[in-house]
């Protein structure tokens, strides 16, 4: 019988923004595939509760509080992961926020710094420390969470769109720098995914959210688990020839 490329037994994974949504689904998927998982999130109590729930189900997970916009916290996050599990084989840099809807000329420096600090600088900082650890090992795989917003413009959320374009650029650059060290870096571009952030855009208006979902060619929003499965594949030996790619998973949104 051939080996299962999605078997992460003996591997160590790190997921940021792991308290909910795509991050939580990916952390659970890694753990169910056999990995030891460090779940990181700025929401300390929430991520600890979710890690406790998964642990109670027999999965090997731990939680750490981390605001990815703070370099010192990111460095400690990587140290905690390696101290706990001995290495780092896979990372999903998922932590992110949505911009408040405001036309560019009316946007503020504070809002720009908030979104860029988490969505772009946070990915840069996370990659920096992940790459250092993986380089010492001579192997590893990183997936950064970008967005279909990295492929288009979108009125009112300029800082978010700029941050996601930046994530793809960082991904491609780091991929070229570190593939020679046995480290693959890729990204995923989710479309409309059923998360709290997506629902917050319409202020919890379920009818408005349903109407938006119907505009997707597949006629529904994606599930966080559908992004998790892509992340695991990108981190697996099955994707060993995939380098510097931003894989769009959007139900056909960007096809039309």
C-alpha positions in Angstrom: 0.0 0.0 0.0 1.3 3.4 -0.9 2.0 6.0 1.8 -0.7 8.5 2.4 0.7 12.0 1.5 -1.7 13.6 3.9 -0.4 11.7 6.9 1.3 14.2 9.2 2.1 11.7 11.9 5.3 12.8 13.6 5.1 16.3 12.1 4.7 19.6 13.8 2.4 22.3 12.5 1.7 25.9 13.5 -1.5 27.8 12.7 -2.0 31.5 13.4 -5.5 32.9 13.8 -6.4 29.5 15.1 -9.3 30.5 17.4 -12.0 30.3 14.7 -12.8 30.1 11.1 -10.2 28.8 8.6 -7.5 28.8 11.2 -9.4 26.6 13.6 -10.5 24.2 10.8 -6.9 23.9 9.6 -5.5 23.3 13.1 -8.1 20.6 13.6 -7.3 19.0 10.2 -3.6 18.9 10.9 -4.2 17.3 14.3 -6.6 14.8 12.9 -3.9 13.9 10.2 -1.5 13.1 13.0 0.5 16.3 13.5 1.2 18.0 16.8 -0.3 21.5 16.4 0.5 24.8 18.0 -2.6 27.0 17.8 -1.8 30.7 18.0 -4.2 33.6 18.3 -4.4 37.1 19.8 -7.7 35.9 21.5 -6.0 34.1 24.3 -9.0 32.7 26.1 -10.8 31.6 23.0 -7.8 29.8 21.5 -7.1 28.1 24.8 -10.8 26.9 24.9 -10.6 25.5 21.4 -7.3 23.8 22.1 -8.8 22.3 25.2 -11.7 21.0 23.2 -9.5 19.3 20.6 -7.2 17.9 23.3 -10.2 16.4 25.1 -10.9 14.6 21.8 -7.5 13.0 21.9 -5.7 15.4 19.5 -2.2 16.7 20.2 -2.6 20.5 20.3 -1.4 23.4 22.4 -2.4 27.0 22.5 -0.3 30.2 22.6 -1.4 33.8 22.7 0.2 35.8 19.9 -0.5 39.2 18.3 1.3 38.7 15.0 1.8 42.5 14.6 4.3 42.3 17.5 7.6 40.8 16.5 8.6 39.8 20.0 5.4 37.8 20.4 5.9 36.1 17.1 9.4 35.1 18.1 8.1 33.7 21.4 5.4 31.8 19.5 8.0 30.0 17.4 10.2 29.3 20.5 7.2 27.9 22.4 6.4 25.6 19.4 9.9 24.2 19.1 10.3 23.9 22.9 7.0 22.0 23.1 7.4 19.8 20.0 11.0 19.9 19.0 10.7 21.2 15.5 8.4 23.0 12.9 7.4 21.2 9.7 4.4 23.2 8.5 2.9 26.6 9.1 -0.3 28.3 8.1 0.0 32.1 8.5 -3.7 32.8 8.6 -4.2 35.6 11.2 -5.9 38.6 9.6 -8.5 41.3 9.9 -10.9 43.0 7.5 -10.7 46.7 6.8 -13.5 49.0 7.9 -15.3 50.1 4.7 -14.1 53.6 3.9 -13.2 55.2 0.5 -9.4 55.7 0.2 -9.5 59.5 0.5 -11.4 59.2 3.8 -9.4 56.4 5.3 -7.1 57.0 8.3 -3.5 56.2 9.0 -4.6 54.3 12.1 -6.8 52.0 10.1 -4.1 51.5 7.5 -1.5 50.6 10.2 -3.9 48.2 11.9 -4.7 46.2 8.7 -1.2 46.3 7.3 0.3 45.5 10.7 -1.7 42.3 11.1 -2.3 41.1 7.5 1.0 41.9 5.9 3.6 42.7 8.5 2.3 39.8 10.6 2.8 37.4 7.7 6.3 38.8 7.1 7.2 38.5 10.8 5.8 34.9 11.1 7.6 33.8 8.0 10.8 35.3 9.2 11.0 33.2 12.4 9.4 30.1 10.8 12.0 30.2 8.0 14.9 30.5 10.5 13.7 27.4 12.3 13.0 25.5 9.1 16.4 26.5 7.6 18.1 25.0 10.6 16.2 21.7 10.0 16.7 21.8 6.2 13.0 21.3 5.5 9.5 22.7 5.9 6.4 24.1 4.2 4.6 27.4 4.7 1.2 28.5 3.4 0.2 32.1 3.7 -3.5 33.1 3.7 -4.0 35.7 1.0 -7.4 36.3 -0.6 -9.1 36.6 -4.0 -8.6 40.3 -3.0 -5.0 39.7 -4.0 -6.3 39.4 -7.6 -8.6 42.3 -7.8 -9.6 45.7 -6.5 -12.5 46.3 -4.2 -14.0 49.7 -3.3 -13.8 50.8 0.3 -11.2 48.3 1.6 -8.0 49.5 0.1 -5.8 48.6 3.0 -7.1 45.0 3.0 -6.6 44.7 -0.8 -3.1 46.2 -0.5 -2.2 43.8 2.3 -3.3 40.7 0.4 -1.5 41.8 -2.8 1.5 42.2 -0.5 1.1 38.7 1.0 1.3 37.1 -2.5 4.4 39.1 -3.3 6.1 38.1 -0.1 5.1 34.5 -0.7 6.7 34.4 -4.2 9.9 36.1 -3.0 10.4 33.9 0.0 9.6 30.8 -2.2 12.5 31.7 -4.5 14.9 32.5 -1.6 14.3 29.3 0.4 13.5 26.5 -2.0 17.2 25.8 -2.1 17.0 25.1 1.6 14.3 22.5 1.2 11.5 24.9 2.2 8.4 25.4 0.1 6.4 28.6 0.5 3.0 29.0 -1.1 -0.3 30.9 -0.5 -4.0 30.3 -0.7 -6.5 32.8 -2.1 -9.9 32.0 -0.5 -13.1 33.5 -1.9 -16.2 33.9 0.1 -15.8 31.6 3.1 -18.4 31.1 5.8 -16.5 32.8 8.7 -17.4 35.5 11.2 -15.3 38.0 9.4 -17.3 37.5 6.2 -20.5 37.9 8.1 -19.2 41.0 9.8 -18.9 42.7 6.4 -22.7 42.7 6.2 -23.1 43.5 9.9 -24.7 40.1 10.6 -27.5 40.6 8.0 -28.2 37.0 7.1 -30.4 37.9 4.1 -27.6 40.1 2.7 -25.0 37.4 3.3 -27.2 34.8 1.6 -27.7 37.1 -1.4 -23.9 37.5 -1.7 -23.3 33.8 -1.5 -25.8 33.2 -4.4 -23.6 35.4 -6.6 -20.7 32.8 -6.4 -20.9 30.5 -9.4 -21.1 27.5 -7.2 -24.1 29.2 -5.5 -22.8 29.0 -1.9 -20.1 30.2 0.4 -17.1 28.0 1.0 -16.6 26.1 4.2 -13.5 26.6 6.4 -12.8 22.9 6.1 -12.5 23.3 2.3 -9.6 25.8 2.8 -8.0 23.5 5.4 -7.9 20.6 3.0 -6.0 22.8 0.5 -3.5 24.0 3.1 -2.8 20.4 4.2 -2.2 19.4 0.6 0.1 22.3 -0.1 2.1 21.3 3.0 2.2 17.6 2.0 4.6 15.6 -0.1 1.8 15.5 -2.7 2.6 19.1 -3.5 6.3 18.7 -3.6 6.7 20.5 -6.9 4.4 23.4 -6.0 6.6 26.4 -5.2 5.6 30.1 -4.9 2.0 29.5 -6.0 -1.1 31.4 -4.8 -3.8 28.8 -5.2 -7.3 30.3 -5.7 -10.1 28.5 -3.9 -13.2 30.6 -4.6 -16.1 28.5 -6.1 -15.5 30.2 -9.4 -15.7 33.9 -8.3 -12.7 35.0 -10.3 -13.5 32.9 -13.4 -16.4 35.1 -14.5 
